[in-house]
Amino acid sequence: MTALERVKNWLASYPGYDILGTFFVDYTDHIPNHGGIFPAGLVEVRRTEDILGNVQVENQYNFGLFYVFCKGDGGGAEENAGWLMDFQTWVQEQAITGACPQFGDKTTAIQAQNGALYAVDPGGTATYMVQLSIRFQKKFEVNP
């Protein structure tokens, strides 16, 4: 299973995920209750090497998550913002309890942050965005 598939399957386990009709990769539209995940690649955060030449890296995957909801008036906007904040709290809980997926040899942190209203469409939808980052360690042993 690829890292992207692992992330998508994990996101689908969020209790509020059921309101999303479709969840795309690298795409979203203005249809309410749709979402998209936009991978932003892998960043090598740190690299250390021991005297034998074995290397341990700390890597980070970055994603933009976009969710499209009905803009509504009054209560709809509050409900959308509440969904977004609840999702971020769920990610935090998953990371702290170890219920999140594992990457590399050890996942060290998963964060969903900077959730915000991203865009409002005149057609009556609002797009919200969350940044998802996943840090993990991986060791590469050199064969003698």
C-alpha positions as CSV (number, residue, x, y, z in Angstrom):
1,M,0.0,0.0,0.0
2,T,1.4,3.4,-1.0
3,A,1.7,6.2,1.5
4,L,-1.1,8.1,-0.2
5,E,-3.4,5.1,0.0
6,R,-2.5,4.7,3.7
7,V,-3.4,8.4,4.3
8,K,-6.6,8.2,2.4
9,N,-7.8,5.1,4.2
10,W,-7.0,6.7,7.5
11,L,-8.8,9.9,6.7
12,A,-11.9,7.8,5.7
13,S,-11.9,6.5,9.3
14,Y,-12.8,10.0,10.7
15,P,-16.3,9.7,12.2
16,G,-17.4,12.8,10.3
17,Y,-16.1,11.6,6.9
18,D,-19.4,10.1,5.9
19,I,-20.7,13.6,4.9
20,L,-18.2,13.6,2.1
21,G,-19.7,12.1,-1.0
22,T,-16.4,11.9,-2.9
23,F,-12.7,12.4,-1.9
24,F,-10.4,13.1,-4.9
25,V,-6.7,13.2,-5.3
26,D,-5.3,16.5,-6.8
27,Y,-8.8,17.7,-7.6
28,T,-11.9,19.2,-6.0
29,D,-14.9,20.9,-7.4
30,H,-17.6,23.2,-6.2
31,I,-20.0,20.3,-5.4
32,P,-21.0,20.4,-1.8
33,N,-19.7,17.6,0.5
34,H,-16.7,16.7,-1.6
35,G,-13.1,16.9,-0.7
36,G,-9.6,16.5,-2.1
37,I,-6.1,15.7,-1.0
38,F,-3.2,17.4,-2.6
39,P,0.2,15.8,-1.9
40,A,3.0,18.4,-1.6
41,G,5.7,15.8,-1.5
42,L,8.4,14.6,0.9
43,V,10.8,16.8,2.8
44,E,13.9,15.4,4.4
45,V,14.0,17.2,7.8
46,R,17.1,15.7,9.3
47,R,19.8,13.1,8.4
48,T,22.3,11.5,10.8
49,E,24.9,8.9,10.1
50,D,26.7,6.6,12.5
51,I,30.4,5.6,12.3
52,L,29.4,2.5,10.3
53,G,27.7,4.6,7.6
54,N,24.2,3.7,8.6
55,V,21.8,6.6,8.0
56,Q,18.7,7.6,9.9
57,V,16.5,10.2,8.3
58,E,13.5,12.1,9.6
59,N,11.1,12.8,6.8
60,Q,7.9,14.7,6.5
61,Y,5.0,14.3,4.0
62,N,2.9,17.4,3.5
63,F,-0.7,17.5,2.2
64,G,-3.3,20.1,1.6
65,L,-6.8,18.9,2.4
66,F,-9.7,20.7,0.8
67,Y,-13.4,20.3,1.8
68,V,-16.3,21.8,0.0
69,F,-19.5,22.4,1.9
70,C,-22.7,24.4,1.4
71,K,-22.0,28.0,2.5
72,G,-25.4,28.4,3.9
73,D,-26.3,31.4,6.0
74,G,-25.8,31.8,9.7
75,G,-25.8,28.3,11.1
76,G,-24.3,26.6,8.0
77,A,-21.1,28.4,8.3
78,E,-20.8,27.7,12.0
79,E,-21.5,24.0,11.3
80,N,-18.8,23.9,8.6
81,A,-16.2,25.6,10.9
82,G,-17.1,23.2,13.7
83,W,-16.6,20.2,11.4
84,L,-13.2,21.5,10.5
85,M,-12.1,22.1,14.1
86,D,-13.5,18.7,15.1
87,F,-11.4,17.1,12.3
88,Q,-8.3,18.8,13.5
89,T,-9.0,17.6,17.1
90,W,-9.5,14.1,15.8
91,V,-6.1,14.1,14.0
92,Q,-4.5,15.3,17.2
93,E,-6.1,12.5,19.3
94,Q,-5.2,9.9,16.7
95,A,-1.5,11.1,16.8
96,I,-1.4,11.1,20.6
97,T,-3.0,7.7,21.1
98,G,-1.0,6.1,18.3
99,A,-4.1,5.3,16.3
100,C,-2.7,7.0,13.2
101,P,-1.0,5.1,10.4
102,Q,2.7,4.3,10.6
103,F,5.2,5.4,8.1
104,G,8.8,4.4,7.8
105,D,10.1,2.8,10.9
106,K,8.3,5.1,13.3
107,T,5.7,7.9,12.8
108,T,6.8,10.7,15.2
109,A,4.1,13.3,14.5
110,I,0.9,13.9,12.6
111,Q,-0.6,17.3,12.6
112,A,-3.6,19.0,11.0
113,Q,-3.2,22.7,11.3
114,N,-4.1,26.1,9.9
115,G,-7.6,25.1,9.1
116,A,-9.4,28.0,7.5
117,L,-12.0,29.1,5.0
118,Y,-10.1,29.0,1.7
119,A,-12.7,30.3,-0.8
120,V,-16.3,31.1,-1.2
121,D,-18.1,30.4,-4.5
122,P,-21.0,32.5,-5.7
123,G,-22.8,29.3,-6.3
124,G,-23.3,28.8,-2.6
125,T,-20.3,26.7,-1.6
126,A,-17.4,27.3,0.8
127,T,-14.1,25.5,0.5
128,Y,-12.1,24.9,3.7
129,M,-8.4,23.9,3.7
130,V,-6.3,22.1,6.3
131,Q,-2.6,21.5,6.2
132,L,-1.7,17.9,7.1
133,S,1.9,16.9,7.9
134,I,3.3,13.5,8.8
135,R,6.8,13.1,10.3
136,F,8.5,9.8,10.4
137,Q,11.9,8.2,10.9
138,K,13.5,5.6,8.6
139,K,16.9,3.9,9.1
140,F,19.0,2.8,6.2
141,E,21.7,0.2,7.1
142,V,24.8,-0.1,4.9
143,N,25.8,-3.6,4.0
144,P,29.4,-4.3,4.8
